[in-house]
Amino acid sequence: MTTQDEIIEMARQAGMDYIQYISEDSMRKVQAFVKLVAAKERERLADIAQKNGNDILAMQLRGEA
């Protein structure tokens, strides 16, 4: 899981210097968004792995192995 400090650092790198000042509720929403993005990216990579015949990697990316 991505930590709050990691999210803040990535946000700063993206030019969102104000991220450290948002409320706890907003930070929870940002963390939820980060999880959704990561899950979507893992699924995209799993699809690529499966199309290339690497079923084991695809299963690992999907948390099935």
Order of alpha helices (4+ residues) and beta strands (2+ residues): alpha-alpha-alpha
